[in-house]
Amino acid sequence: MSDFKSDQYGACTLTVKRACPIELAMHIMGGKWKGIILSLLSKSPMYYNAIRREIPGVTQRILTLQLRDMEKNGLIEREETNDNPKRVLYYLTELGESFIPILKSLEQWGNAYISKQEEGLKESQ
């Protein structure tokens, strides 16, 4: 495991000598927009502005921070073009690609949860 402080990834790591894998994954994937960004990039590489257009609620600052964090963690890579002005293309790495089945499972769980909640609302009316 790479360098980390014993409490860097949550309470679980205080009692073990290495990061708790679940907390580590949640830490790396945490963030309001990371799932959406990965989902978009799973379809095809995208330029920064295209990503931003697809996520209307994200600010430029937050999107940049999320992309940098994902790049630092090895989930995505960026490629600057020689265009004028320069454009930045983002794409998934092999590690990022390996998370897509998990993301799809989360989507299925989320859809099942939404359906269950909607059923509960209909029954209470």
C-alpha positions, 0 to 999 in steps of 0.5 A, a space after each residue: 500500500 502506498 504511504 498514508 497516515 493511519 487515520 487518513 481513510 477513516 476510523 477503520 484504519 485506526 485499528 489496522 496497519 493498512 487502509 481498510 479496503 472499503 473505506 479506501 475505495 469510498 474515499 477515492 470514489 467519494 465526491 459528488 461528481 466522480 460517479 457521473 464523470 466516470 460514467 460519462 468517460 466510460 462511454 468515450 473520452 471527453 474534452 473538459 468543456 464537454 464534461 462540464 456541459 454534461 454536468 450543469 450543476 458543477 462549477 469549474 473549480 469543483 470539476 477541476 478539483 475532481 478531475 485532478 483528484 481522479 487523475 492523482 488516484 490513477 482513474 483517469 488520464 488527461 491529454 493536452 492537444 496542440 490546438 490553439 487554444 489548448 484543449 484537454 481530453 480526459 479518458 479512463 485508465 485501466 484502473 478506471 475501467 475496472 470500476 465501471 462494473 461496480 458503478 453499474 452495480 451501484 446504479 442498479 441498486 440506486 434504481 431498485 432503491 428509488 423504486 422501493 421508495 416510490 412504492 412506499 409513497 404510493 402505498 401511503 397515499 
